[in-house]
């Protein structure tokens, strides 16, 4: 191999410029670029781990002092949960191997508990817009054989979008039910709906990008990621939407057992 490099990092800007290597075939070039990209991701994840860990620890210390009001403790709890979730995502990036980038780690995840925890640490966002969230779960605890962080990302995107695109005093519902030996999750809102012109691009990136009802930012990537995650488990995702009336997303996932 010559001294020519396939990637040149500008460390402070976290920019990567790729150059072709004449001595490598197209596939070999792609593998080189993927390795360089993975290294950049892990470097960034490493730098994020310490501040996220500090946020979690400081929130825990403040909560242990017993000098705060109930509302303040709830906010700190939400901060702690959000930071802990982000820290797990970062640690996952640090432990993954180059050859395992697309490997999905599966474990038994209590989907009802996961949704309730998400709603708990999102309470301040719900309260800010005076929204009502209704939960109607299938009886009993439902476990899915999935990667917890990945399925949390799906829940985060779907419920987060419902909150984002539902105006003040709107209503959001999260239902679960057993269908065809799998679990169906339905997230419904009374929000602004999806314009017909954007509906064909909902799962594309980034054509479906638009701000929320209170100006919340959107990067237009969330639903495309959701689709990839759901389908990687052999599941399905689709939606119904009427502009000005609201949106309903349906997810179906297999590998379910009930306790």
C-alpha positions as CSV (number, residue, x, y, z in Angstrom):
1,X,0.0,0.0,0.0
2,X,1.4,3.4,-0.9
3,X,1.5,6.5,1.3
4,X,-1.7,7.9,-0.4
5,X,-4.6,8.0,2.1
6,X,-8.2,7.3,1.3
7,X,-9.4,9.8,3.8
8,X,-8.1,13.0,5.2
9,X,-9.5,14.2,8.5
10,X,-9.8,17.9,9.5
11,X,-10.1,17.0,13.2
12,X,-11.4,20.3,14.6
13,X,-14.2,20.5,12.0
14,X,-15.0,16.8,11.9
15,X,-15.1,16.9,8.1
16,X,-14.0,14.0,5.9
17,X,-12.8,14.3,2.3
18,X,-12.6,11.0,0.4
19,X,-10.2,10.3,-2.5
20,X,-10.1,7.3,-4.8
21,X,-7.1,4.9,-4.5
22,X,-6.0,3.6,-7.9
23,X,-4.5,0.5,-6.3
24,X,-7.8,-0.6,-4.9
25,X,-10.9,-1.9,-6.6
26,X,-14.3,-0.2,-6.0
27,X,-15.3,-2.7,-3.3
28,X,-11.9,-2.3,-1.5
29,X,-12.3,1.5,-1.7
30,X,-15.7,1.3,-0.2
31,X,-14.4,-0.9,2.7
32,X,-11.6,1.6,3.4
33,X,-14.1,4.5,3.5
34,X,-16.4,2.6,5.8
35,X,-13.5,1.9,8.2
36,X,-12.5,5.5,8.2
37,X,-16.1,6.6,8.8
38,X,-16.4,4.1,11.6
39,X,-13.3,5.4,13.3
40,X,-14.7,9.0,13.1
41,X,-18.0,7.9,14.6
42,X,-16.1,6.2,17.5
43,X,-13.9,9.2,18.1
44,X,-17.0,11.4,18.3
45,X,-18.8,8.9,20.5
46,X,-15.7,8.7,22.8
47,X,-15.7,12.5,23.2
48,X,-19.4,12.6,24.0
49,X,-19.3,9.8,26.7
50,X,-17.8,11.9,29.5
51,X,-20.1,14.9,29.3
52,X,-23.2,12.7,29.1
53,X,-22.0,10.6,32.1
54,X,-21.4,13.9,34.0
55,X,-25.0,15.0,33.3
56,X,-26.4,11.7,34.6
57,X,-24.2,11.8,37.7
58,X,-25.0,15.5,38.5
59,X,-28.7,15.0,38.1
60,X,-28.5,12.0,40.5
61,X,-26.6,14.0,43.1
62,X,-29.1,16.9,42.9
63,X,-32.1,14.5,43.3
64,X,-30.4,12.9,46.4
65,X,-30.2,16.2,48.2
66,X,-33.9,16.3,48.9
67,X,-34.0,20.1,48.7
68,X,-36.0,20.4,45.5
69,X,-39.7,20.6,44.8
70,X,-41.6,17.7,43.2
71,X,-41.7,19.5,39.9
72,X,-38.0,20.1,40.0
73,X,-37.3,16.5,40.8
74,X,-39.5,15.4,37.8
75,X,-37.5,17.6,35.5
76,X,-34.2,16.3,36.8
77,X,-35.5,12.7,36.4
78,X,-36.3,13.5,32.8
79,X,-32.8,14.9,32.3
80,X,-31.3,11.9,33.9
81,X,-33.3,9.4,31.7
82,X,-32.5,11.3,28.5
83,X,-28.8,11.5,29.3
84,X,-28.7,7.8,30.3
85,X,-30.4,6.8,27.0
86,X,-27.9,9.0,25.0
87,X,-25.0,7.5,26.9
88,X,-26.2,3.9,26.1
89,X,-26.3,4.8,22.4
90,X,-22.8,6.3,22.6
91,X,-21.4,3.2,24.4
92,X,-23.0,1.0,21.8
93,X,-21.1,2.9,19.1
94,X,-17.8,2.4,21.0
95,X,-18.2,-1.4,21.5
96,X,-19.3,-2.2,17.9
97,X,-16.8,-3.9,15.6
98,X,-16.3,-2.9,11.9
99,X,-17.6,-6.3,10.9
100,X,-20.7,-6.0,13.1
101,X,-22.0,-2.7,11.9
102,X,-25.3,-4.2,10.7
103,X,-25.6,-6.8,13.4
104,X,-28.7,-6.4,15.5
105,X,-28.4,-7.2,19.2
106,X,-31.6,-8.7,20.4
107,X,-32.9,-8.9,23.9
108,X,-36.3,-9.2,25.7
109,X,-37.7,-5.7,26.0
110,X,-40.9,-4.8,27.9
111,X,-42.4,-2.5,25.3
112,X,-45.1,-1.2,27.6
113,X,-42.5,-0.2,30.2
114,X,-40.4,1.4,27.5
115,X,-43.2,3.5,26.3
116,X,-44.2,4.6,29.8
117,X,-40.6,5.6,30.6
118,X,-40.5,7.6,27.4
119,X,-43.7,9.5,28.2
120,X,-42.4,10.1,31.7
121,X,-39.2,11.9,30.6
122,X,-41.2,13.7,27.9
123,X,-43.7,15.1,30.4
124,X,-42.2,18.6,30.4
125,X,-42.6,18.8,26.6
126,X,-46.2,17.5,26.8
127,X,-47.0,20.0,29.6
128,X,-45.4,22.9,27.6
129,X,-48.0,22.4,24.9
130,X,-50.9,21.5,27.2
131,X,-51.3,18.2,25.3
132,X,-53.2,15.2,26.5
133,X,-51.7,11.7,26.1
134,X,-53.9,8.7,26.3
135,X,-52.5,5.2,26.7
136,X,-54.4,2.0,25.9
137,X,-52.2,-1.0,26.3
138,X,-53.0,-4.7,25.6
139,X,-53.4,-6.5,28.9
140,X,-50.3,-7.7,30.6
141,X,-46.6,-7.1,29.9
142,X,-45.5,-7.6,26.3
143,X,-41.9,-8.4,25.5
144,X,-40.3,-8.0,22.1
145,X,-37.0,-9.7,21.0
146,X,-35.3,-6.5,19.8
147,X,-32.4,-4.1,20.4
148,X,-33.6,-1.8,23.2
149,X,-31.8,1.3,22.0
150,X,-33.1,0.8,18.4
151,X,-36.7,0.3,19.4
152,X,-36.5,3.3,21.8
153,X,-35.4,5.3,18.8
154,X,-38.6,4.2,17.0
155,X,-40.8,5.1,19.9
156,X,-39.0,8.4,20.3
157,X,-39.5,9.4,16.7
158,X,-43.2,8.4,16.5
159,X,-44.4,9.9,19.8
160,X,-42.0,12.8,19.5
161,X,-43.4,13.6,16.0
162,X,-46.9,13.4,17.3
163,X,-46.1,15.9,20.0
164,X,-44.2,18.1,17.6
165,X,-47.0,18.3,15.0
166,X,-49.9,18.5,17.4
167,X,-50.8,22.1,18.5
168,X,-51.6,23.4,22.0
169,X,-54.3,21.4,23.8
170,X,-54.2,18.6,21.2
171,X,-54.5,14.9,21.9
172,X,-52.1,12.0,21.4
173,X,-52.9,8.3,21.9
174,X,-50.6,5.3,22.1
175,X,-52.3,1.9,21.7
176,X,-51.0,-1.7,21.6
177,X,-52.7,-4.9,20.5
178,X,-51.9,-8.4,19.4
179,X,-52.4,-9.1,15.7
180,X,-51.2,-12.1,13.6
181,X,-48.8,-13.4,16.3
182,X,-47.2,-10.0,16.6
183,X,-47.6,-6.7,18.4
184,X,-49.2,-3.7,16.7
185,X,-48.3,-0.2,18.1
186,X,-50.6,2.7,17.0
187,X,-49.6,6.3,17.6
188,X,-52.4,8.7,16.8
189,X,-52.6,12.5,17.1
190,X,-55.0,15.3,16.4
191,X,-52.3,17.5,14.8
192,X,-51.9,19.3,11.6
193,X,-51.5,16.1,9.5
194,X,-49.1,15.5,6.6
195,X,-49.7,17.4,3.4
196,X,-50.6,15.2,0.5
197,X,-47.6,16.5,-1.4
198,X,-45.3,15.2,1.3
199,X,-46.9,11.9,2.0
200,X,-45.0,9.9,-0.7
201,X,-41.8,11.1,0.9
202,X,-42.5,10.4,4.5
203,X,-40.0,7.6,4.8
204,X,-37.5,9.2,2.5
205,X,-34.8,11.6,3.5
206,X,-34.8,14.6,3.8
207,X,-37.8,15.6,1.6
208,X,-40.3,15.3,4.4
209,X,-38.6,17.9,6.6
210,X,-40.8,20.6,8.1
211,X,-41.0,22.5,11.5
212,X,-43.4,21.6,14.3
213,X,-46.4,23.6,15.4
214,X,-44.3,25.6,17.9
215,X,-41.4,25.9,15.5
216,X,-39.6,22.7,16.7
217,X,-36.8,21.8,14.4
218,X,-36.9,18.7,12.2
219,X,-34.1,17.0,10.3
220,X,-36.3,14.8,8.1
221,X,-34.3,11.6,9.0
222,X,-36.3,10.1,11.8
223,X,-39.0,8.2,9.9
224,X,-36.6,6.8,7.4
225,X,-34.6,5.4,10.3
226,X,-37.7,4.0,11.9
227,X,-38.6,2.2,8.7
228,X,-35.2,0.6,8.5
229,X,-35.2,-0.5,12.1
230,X,-38.8,-1.9,12.0
231,X,-38.2,-3.8,8.7
232,X,-34.8,-5.2,10.0
233,X,-36.9,-7.1,12.6
234,X,-39.3,-8.4,9.9
235,X,-42.0,-5.8,10.9
236,X,-44.0,-3.3,9.0
237,X,-44.8,0.4,9.3
238,X,-47.4,2.5,7.6
239,X,-49.6,5.6,8.2
240,X,-52.8,7.4,7.5
241,X,-53.0,11.1,7.5
242,X,-55.5,13.9,6.7
243,X,-54.2,17.4,6.5
244,X,-55.7,19.5,9.3
245,X,-57.1,16.4,11.0
246,X,-54.2,14.4,12.3
247,X,-52.0,11.4,11.6
248,X,-52.0,7.7,12.7
249,X,-48.9,5.5,12.5
250,X,-49.1,1.7,12.6
251,X,-46.1,-0.5,13.5
252,X,-46.3,-4.3,13.5
253,X,-43.5,-6.4,15.0
254,X,-43.1,-10.2,15.3
255,X,-41.1,-12.2,18.0
256,X,-43.5,-11.3,20.8
257,X,-44.2,-13.1,24.0
258,X,-46.6,-12.1,26.9
259,X,-46.1,-12.4,30.6
